[in-house]
Amino acid sequence: MVPQEPVALQTANREPLTARGTAFIETFGCQMNVLDSELAGATLSEVGFNVKAANASGRGMGEADVIMVNTCSVREHAEQKAYSFLGRAYRLKKQNPELVIAVLGCMAQKEGALIFKRAPYVDIVAGTQHFTKIDEYVARVKSKRERILAIGRDDEVVSAKRYRIRDGRHSLQVAVMRGCDHHCTFCVVPNTRGMEQSKPFDDVVKECEILVGGGAREITLLGQNIDSYGKRLTPRRTLAELLHAVAKVPGLDRLRFITSHPADLKPELFNAFKEIPNLMPYLHFPAQSGSDRILRAMRRGYTFDDYMRLVDKAREACPEIGLAGDTIVGFPTETDTDFERTLELHRRAEYQNAFVFTYSHREFTPAEKMELKDDVPEHVKNERVNELLRVQREVSERVLARHVGKTMPVLFDRKDPATDPVLRVSESTEAGFAAKHEARITKHGLSGRSPQNLPVHVNAGRDLTGEIAEVRITRATGLALYGELC
């Protein structure tokens, strides 16, 4: 097919999709991307497509009618892997010119038409507010031979009735807000996801009711900066109010939320852990650095001491809470002294787990406009990352060991992100790291989640899918708990 100039779609244009076939999707990025892939896949599933997880190597996709890659732009490595995957998809397209290739998500939003120049075989580039229209876009490509560019911010993500792909699972996610207003200097999210937009309060509760009615026992509320939920709603609502409302959905056993921004955490949120019995004791709130100087350069809006006060308040409100964080190593001008403060943060915060990344200079971030020079040598970044990972491994082993001998309720869910027949995530990303580990332990028995969101591995003589069972913890590593059914 000779490449045509991409058509920028207007949201009013709808093209019914009559073709059927097999669609594959590969996902890079955070848990919001994982959910977005579910919704995109559900959109095609509803019109008759058989949606499957893509294989990162491209193997097994020879039958594909549609190949989608949902992309991340937070770090350069994720974009490189996306283009590498597209190259493998191109080899399949040379064998089958009718194959439709689509790029979705954050990289699509950021790069736009540049993707067509770098990968002229791509048919669809759909940004962060358009992936639930993938059925329309595929229809236009097939019927009119058009190339589609859809990156405007003139629409809202549609999630209503997008549940078929999630049937049979017992731990599900609901996006309650998207975007971020913070403009941290290292971050592309405000550019790729836009300003904060909250889903209407009653719509969130209704969606949770539908999912629980369909068999979900655990709901995780998602947002890039979930503490700011409700900011632009009329009347103004808060995350704490939403948690109280969702927690009352009949049949909901467990409730979680991610991700929190330390500058926006409110005291009432800590009270929610005391007041809501089915709110699980888990809090993910990335510090990014332990150095006050680096935190100011990052525009994070708090200090080391501010952050540690939040840690203390969280543990005071909920002594059994599990804390998780994210850290960037090698931010411009970071010195050995700055890095030592980050090591100290990890030791004192006692994260049960943390995701550690090297700084990656990104286009369309405040750092680029400020001309912050990426001046920490790569070998220094690598040395610091390895040291921080060593320290965090020691911390994780110590924290998880405290669970040995305890009995805890564990939810056993069918979904394993690494082997799910519909959804798979790249193991180079946050969600993929967890998926890779989960696949490893699932090979030897059943895998579930503790109240603190820790993987729990047991050997059981029966299928516990969808059940919450009491497990006595007998062993711990820095990555997971192991136990026996009571």
N, C-alpha and C positions, 0 to 999 in steps of 0.2 A: 504494500500500500504506500503510495507516494505521500510523504508528510505534507499536510495542509497547515495553514495558519490556524492556531488554536482559536476556538470560539469561546468568548467569555459569556457564560450563561446568565440569564436573568432568572430569578427564583420563580417567576410565574410560568416559565416554560416547563411543561411536564411531558415526557415522552413515555408511554407505557412500554414495559419490557415484556415482549412475548417470547423471546428466545429462552431456552433452558439449557442447562449444562452443568459443568463443574467449575467452581471458583476456589482458588487457593489464596490464603492471606498470610503474610509474614509480618510480625510486629516487632518494632524496636522502641524502647523507651519505658516510661513510667507506668504506674497502674492506671492512670487516666487513659493512656494509649491502649492498654489492654482492654479497658471497657469500650473505648471507641471502636476497636477492631470487632468486638462482639456485636456492637450495634450495626456496623457496616456489613458484617457477615449476615446478621439477622435480616437486614434490608434485602439482600439477594436471596436469602433462604425463603423469605415470604413470597417471592415471585417464582419459586420453583427450583432455584439453583441448589446443588449439593455443595455445601461449603466445607472446605477442609483446611487443616493447617498446612502451610507451605513448609517444605524442607529447605533449610538455608542453603544447601548445596544445589538445589534444583532437582534432585532426584525424585522420581515418582510423580512429576508434574506434567508428564507428556500428554495426559488426557485433558489438560486445562483448557477451558474456554475463556476464563478471566484469571489474571494473576494480579493481586493487590499487595503493595508493601506500605504499611503504616509506619511513618518515619518520625524520628526524633532529631532535634537540632541543638540540644543542650550541650553536646560535646561533638567535636569534629569526628571522632572515631565512629560514632553512630551513623553519621552521614556517609562516611566512607563505606561502611558495611552495607548501607542501603544501596549505594551505587554499584557495589560489587554484586549484590543480589539481583539488581536490574540487569547487569551484564549477563548473568546466567539465564534470566528470563528471556533476554533478547535471542539467545541461542535457540530457545524453544520457538520463538516467534518466526525465526527464519525457516523452521520446519513447518510452521502452521501460521501463515500470514493473517488468518482470521482471529488469532489470539489477541485479546484486549489486555493491555498492561496499564495499571493505574498506580499512581503515587498519591498517597493520602497523608494528612497530618501536618506536623510542624515544619518539616523540611519543605513540603509542598507549599505551605503558607509563606515561608521565608524566601524560597528561591523562585517560586512562580514560574514564569515562562522560561527562565534560565534552564530549567530541567529539560525542556524540549530541545534546547541547543546542545546540552551535554549528552542527552539520551534521546535522539530524534525518533526512536521507535516507541516511545511512551505515548499512549493515547489519551490519558486522563491525568490531570493534576488537580487535586481537590483538597482544599485547605481544611483548617480545623473546625469550620462551621458548616461543612458541606458533605461530609462523608456519608451521612444517612440518605443522600440522594444518589448514591452510587448506582442504583437500579436505573434511574433516569439517564445518567451519563453513559452507562454501558449501552442502553438502548439507542442513544443518539449516535454513538460510534458505530454500532452494527448496522443501523438503518440508513444513516446519512453520511457515513465515512468521515465524520467530523472528529477533530481533536478538541478536547474539552479543557478549558482553564476556568476553575471555579475557586477563587480565593478572596472574594469580597466578604465584607463583614455585615452584609445586609440581611442575615438570616440567623435563626436560632437552631441549635442542634435538636433534632426530633428524636425522642426516645419512646414516646407512647406506642404501645403495641409491639415494641421490638423485643419480645421475650422468648420467641420460639427457640432461639439458639441456646438459651440458658435453661430450658426445661430439664429437670432431672438433677440439677445441681442444688446444693444446700447452703452454700456460702456465696453470696452475690454482692455486687457493687452498684451503687447508685450515685451518679454525678449530681451534686446539689448546687455547685457553682463552678464556673470556669473563668480563667484569666487571672491577672494579678495587677495590682496598682503600685507595687513597691518599687520597681525599677532598680533592683540590685545591680551593681555595675557588671557582674559576670553573666547576667541572665538574659536569655532571649524570649522568655515566656510572654512578657507584655507585648512583644512584637508579633509572636506567632499565635498567641491565644487571645490577645486583646485585653481590654479592661475587665475588671471583675463584673460578672453577670450572675446573679443568683436565680436559681429555678424557684418559681413561686412555692410558698410554704405548703399549701394544700396539695399541689401537684407532687411534691416529694413524698408526702405522707401517703397519697393515693398509690403512687408507684410502688412504695414499700408494701402496701397492703396487697397489691396484685402479686408481687413476688413471693410474699409469705403465703398467700393463698395458693400459690403454685408449688409450694413445698420448701421454700427457703427457710432456713432456721437461723441464719446469720446474715446481717446486712452491714456493709461498710459504706459509709457516706464519704464521697470523694470531692476534693476541691484543691486547686493549686495553692490556695491560701484560705483554707476552710474556716479559719477563725473569723474571717470577714463576711461570712455568710449573712445575707439580708441587708447589706449596706444600702442598696438602691431599691429595695422593695418598699412598697407603700401599702400598709403601714410597715415601718421598720421591724424586722424580726432578728433574732440572734441565733447563733448556733446552739446555745444552751436550750433555748425554747424548742428548736427543731429536734434536738436529742430527746427531750422530754416527750414530745409528741410522737415521734417514731417509736420510741421505746414502748409505748402503749398499744402498738399494733398487736392485735390478738394473734398469738402463736409465734411471735418473734422471741427466740431464746437469747440471741446475742446481737449486740450493736457495737459498732466501731466507727471511728472517723479518722481520716488522714487528708492532707498533711497540714500541720500547724506551723505558723510563723511565730517565733518567740516574741516579736515586737507587738503581736496582736492578741496574745493569750490573755483572756479575762479571768478574774477570780471566780466568777460564776461557773466557768468551765470546770475548774477543779471541784467545785461543789457538786457538779453533775456526777462525778465519780462516786461521791458519797450518797447521792439521792436516788440514783437510777440503778436498780439491782441488776438489770441485764446489760448495762454498759460495761464492756470488757476493760480490764485494767491494762491498757496499752496506750502509749502516747509517743507518736513520732513527731519530733520537732527539731529540725536541723539547725545546728549552731553555725556550721560552715568553717569557723575558725575560733581559736581561743585567745587570739591577740586583739586587744582593744584597738590598736592602730590599724590592723588589717580589717577588722569589723567596720571601722569608720570608712576605710577606703572601699569596702564592699557596699556601703550604705545599708547596713543591716538594722540599725536603729536600736541597738542595745550593747551592753558591755559584757565582759566575762562575768563580773559580779551579778549583773542583772540576770544573766542566764542561769547562774547557779542558784539564785533565789527562786527562780521558777522550778528548778529541779527539786529544791527543798519543799516548796509548796505542793508540788505534785505528790511527793512521797508522804507528806503530812496528811494530805487528803486521802491518799490511797497507798498504804504501805506496801502492798503487793504489786504495785504497778511495774510494768516493764517499759523501759525507755529505749528509744532508738533514735539515731541521728545520722546526718550526712555531714561530710567534711571535705573541703577543697584544700588541697596541698599545692603550694607553689604559686599562690596568687602574686601578681606583680609586686616587687620590692620585699617579699617575705624574707626575713632574716632567720638565722638559727635561733635567735631569742624569741621571735614570733612563733616559730615552730614548736619550741619548748612549751610555750603557753598552750598550744593545741594538744600536745601530749598530756599536759596537766589537766586540761578539760576532760579528756577521755578517761583519765584515771579517776577524777573526782565525780564525773557524771555517772560513771558505771553503767554505760549503755549495755544492754543485753546483746545488741547488734548495731553495727553502724556501716554505712556505705561510704567508702573513701575513694576520692577521685583526684587526679592531677588537674590543675587549672588548664583550661583550653580556651584560647582566645577566639571569640566568636564575632562574626559580623552582626550588625544591627543591635549591639549591646551598648549601654552607656560607656563601658570601658573603651570601645572603639572610638566613640565620639570624644572621649576625654584623652585619647591617644595614650592610654596606659600601656607601656611597653612590657611585653611578656619577657621579663629579664631574668627569670630564675632558670638556670641551665637545666636541660632535660635530665642529665645524670643526677643533679641535686634533687629534682622533683622525685625521681625514681627512688633514690636513697631514702628520702623522707617518707614517701608512701610506704615503702617496705618496713621502715621503723614504726610508723603509726599502725600498720596492720599487725605487726608483732605485738605491740602494746595492747591493741584492741583485742587480739586473740587471747591474751592473758586475762584481760578484764572479762571477756565473754565467758571464758572457762570458769572463772571464779563466780560470776553471777549465776550462770546456769547450774553450777554445782550446788547452789543453795536449794534447788528444787528436789534434790535427791532425797528420797525418804518420804516425800509429801505425796498425798493423793489429790488429784485434780480432775475436773471434768474436761474431756477432750471431744471435740467435734470432728467426726470422720466424714470428709466430703469426697464425692466422686472425682472432683476436678483436680487434676495434676497439671499445672500450666505447661510442663515440658512435654507431656504426652497426650494432652487433650485432643480428641479427633477433629476439633474445629479450630482451636486456638493454640498457638505456640508463640513464645516470645524469645527474642535473641538473648543468649546467655551473657552477652557483653553489657547488658543493661541491668538496672536495679531489679526489675521484676524477673528478668531472665536469670540473674544470679540465684535468686531464691528458688526458681523453677528447677535449675540444674541440680541444686542440692536436694530438693524434694524428690526428683526423679531417682537420685542415687539411693535414698533411703527407702523409697517405695518398692524397690526391687526385692527387698528382703522382708516385707510384711505390710502392715497397714500404717498409713500416715494420717495424722490428724493435727489439730491445732489446739494449744493450750489457751486459757483465758488471756495470757500475755502474748498471744500470737506466735508462740514458738512451735516449731515442728516437733511432733511427738511420734515416735516410732514404736509400734508394738507388734508382737507375734500373736495372732488370734486365730482361733479355729473356725471363725464364722465371718461372714460379710457384715461389717458395721456401717456401711454407707448410709449417711443421713442420720446416724445415731450420735447421741452424746453419751459417752460412757466414762465411768470412773476408772482412772489409771493410776497405779502407784509407780512413781518414778524410781527407777533402780540405777540409772546411769546417765551421765551427761557429758557432752563434748562442748566445744565452743560454738557449735552450730545447731545442735538439736538435743532433745531429751529422749530417753529410751525407758520403757516401762512395761508393766504387765497389767492385764485387766484385773480389776478387783472382783 
